[in-house]
Amino acid sequence: MRSAIIERITNETSINLVLNLDGNGIGAINTNIPFFDHMLEQLIFHSSVDLELNAQGDVKIDYHHTVEDCGICLGKAFMEALGDKKGINRYGFFLLPMDDALIRVALDFSGRSFLSWKVSFPTNRVGDFDLELVREFFNAFSTNSGATLHVEKLDGFNSHHISEAIFKTMGKSIKMAITKNKGTEIIPSTKGSL
């Protein structure tokens, strides 16, 4: 079973996470940030992974530490659950329309973290959620999962739609990348390791 349990406790956050890559898109998310919970639910559903995530953070200050630390923990969980990456596709990509928003994501679980972020939001916030934290989350995920990640907004004028489309597109890309090819245990690299 490709799974991981991550616990991270700092002076700013306390996070417990359980990830199963071979799941059914079922999640139990509680970060005390409703918009962020909604976004993570989209990622889980569209990636078909199962995720339990409980986060307690200093949200009275702002949401930055909680969102970034959730990205760190989720990245670490993917790194651990993927193991030696034998048999996986490794690459995932998707182009997703959501009303006015059109988002493209390309992902490589290469072991080399890199984030290309070509996204602008027409507003700074959705409700009380600071939208610059969307990039912070994916930067933390990329760094800690060892993934190369390209995220690009091709169209969109509604900030909620743009953000939600990013999380959905990321989920679809993850699903493709982590899928195992039946009957092969080859590491998907000519180097022989990732």
C-alpha positions in Angstrom: 0.0 0.0 0.0 1.4 3.4 -1.0 0.7 5.5 2.0 2.3 7.9 4.5 1.7 9.4 7.9 3.1 12.8 8.6 3.1 14.8 11.8 4.6 18.3 12.0 4.5 20.3 15.2 6.1 23.8 15.4 5.4 26.9 17.5 3.1 28.0 14.7 1.2 24.9 13.6 0.3 21.3 14.6 -0.5 19.1 11.6 -1.4 15.4 11.3 -1.8 13.9 7.9 -2.6 10.4 6.5 -2.2 9.9 2.8 -3.2 6.8 0.7 -2.2 7.1 -3.0 -4.4 4.1 -4.0 -7.6 5.6 -2.7 -11.0 6.7 -3.9 -10.8 10.5 -3.6 -12.1 10.5 -0.1 -11.0 13.2 2.3 -11.5 14.4 5.9 -10.0 17.9 5.9 -9.9 20.4 8.8 -7.5 23.3 8.7 -9.9 25.9 10.2 -9.7 27.8 6.9 -13.0 27.0 5.1 -11.9 28.2 1.6 -8.6 26.2 1.9 -10.5 23.1 3.0 -12.7 23.5 -0.1 -9.7 23.7 -2.3 -8.0 20.7 -0.8 -11.3 18.7 -1.2 -11.1 19.4 -5.0 -7.5 18.2 -5.2 -8.3 15.0 -3.3 -11.4 14.2 -5.3 -9.7 14.8 -8.7 -6.5 13.0 -7.8 -8.4 10.0 -6.4 -6.1 9.9 -3.4 -7.4 9.5 0.2 -6.3 12.2 2.6 -7.0 12.9 6.3 -5.6 16.3 7.3 -6.0 18.0 10.6 -4.2 21.3 11.1 -4.2 23.7 14.1 -2.4 26.9 13.4 -2.0 30.5 14.4 -4.9 31.6 12.2 -5.6 34.5 14.5 -2.5 36.1 13.0 -3.2 35.0 9.4 -3.4 31.9 7.4 0.2 31.8 6.0 1.8 29.4 8.4 -1.1 26.9 8.2 -1.3 26.9 4.4 2.4 26.7 3.9 2.9 23.9 6.5 0.1 21.9 5.0 2.0 22.1 1.7 5.1 21.0 3.4 3.4 18.0 5.0 1.5 17.0 1.8 4.7 17.2 -0.2 6.6 15.0 2.3 3.7 12.5 2.3 3.9 12.2 -1.5 7.7 11.8 -1.3 7.3 9.0 1.2 4.3 7.2 -0.3 5.8 7.2 -3.8 9.0 5.5 -2.5 11.3 4.4 -5.3 8.6 5.3 -7.9 8.8 2.0 -9.7 6.2 1.6 -12.3 4.6 5.0 -12.1 3.9 7.3 -15.0 6.0 10.0 -13.3 4.6 12.7 -15.5 1.1 14.2 -15.3 -0.6 17.1 -17.1 -4.0 18.4 -17.6 -5.9 21.4 -19.2 -9.0 22.2 -17.3 -11.8 24.7 -18.0 -14.0 25.9 -15.2 -16.4 28.5 -16.5 -14.2 31.6 -17.2 -11.0 30.0 -15.9 -8.7 27.9 -18.0 -5.7 26.3 -16.2 -2.8 24.2 -17.4 -0.7 22.1 -15.1 2.3 19.9 -15.9 3.9 17.8 -13.2 7.0 15.6 -13.0 7.8 13.6 -9.8 11.4 13.8 -10.8 13.0 14.3 -7.4 14.0 17.8 -8.5 11.8 20.5 -7.1 11.0 23.5 -9.3 7.9 25.7 -9.5 7.0 27.8 -12.5 3.9 29.9 -11.5 2.3 32.0 -14.3 -0.9 32.9 -12.5 -2.5 36.2 -11.6 -5.7 36.8 -9.7 -7.9 39.7 -10.4 -8.5 40.2 -6.7 -6.2 39.8 -3.7 -8.7 37.7 -1.7 -11.6 35.3 -1.8 -13.5 36.1 1.4 -10.8 36.4 4.0 -8.4 34.0 2.2 -5.3 35.7 0.8 -4.8 34.4 -2.7 -1.0 34.7 -2.7 -1.1 31.7 -0.3 -2.2 29.5 -3.3 1.3 29.9 -4.7 2.9 29.4 -1.2 1.0 26.1 -0.9 2.2 24.7 -4.2 5.7 26.0 -3.7 5.9 24.1 -0.4 4.4 21.0 -2.1 6.9 21.1 -4.9 9.9 21.6 -2.7 9.0 18.8 -0.3 7.7 16.3 -2.8 10.7 16.8 -5.1 8.3 17.6 -8.0 8.8 19.9 -11.0 5.6 21.8 -11.3 4.4 24.3 -14.0 1.1 26.1 -13.3 -0.3 28.5 -15.9 -3.5 30.5 -16.1 -4.6 30.8 -19.7 -7.8 32.6 -19.0 -10.1 33.7 -16.2 -11.6 36.7 -14.5 -13.2 35.2 -11.3 -10.7 34.6 -8.6 -12.6 31.8 -7.0 -12.9 29.9 -10.3 -9.2 30.4 -11.0 -8.1 29.1 -7.6 -10.5 26.1 -7.7 -9.5 25.2 -11.3 -5.8 25.2 -10.2 -6.5 22.7 -7.4 -8.7 20.5 -9.7 -6.1 20.6 -12.5 -3.4 19.7 -10.0 -5.5 16.8 -8.8 -5.9 15.5 -12.4 -2.2 15.8 -13.0 -1.3 14.0 -9.8 -3.7 11.2 -10.7 -1.9 10.7 -14.1 1.6 10.9 -12.6 1.1 8.5 -9.7 -0.8 5.8 -11.7 1.2 2.6 -11.9 1.7 0.8 -15.2 0.5 -2.8 -14.8 3.1 -5.5 -15.1 6.1 -3.2 -14.8 8.4 -2.3 -11.9 10.7 -0.1 -14.0 11.8 3.2 -12.5 10.7 5.7 -15.1 14.1 7.2 -15.8 17.0 6.2 -18.1 19.2 7.0 -15.1 17.7 4.1 -13.2 16.7 6.2 -10.2 14.6 9.2 -9.3 
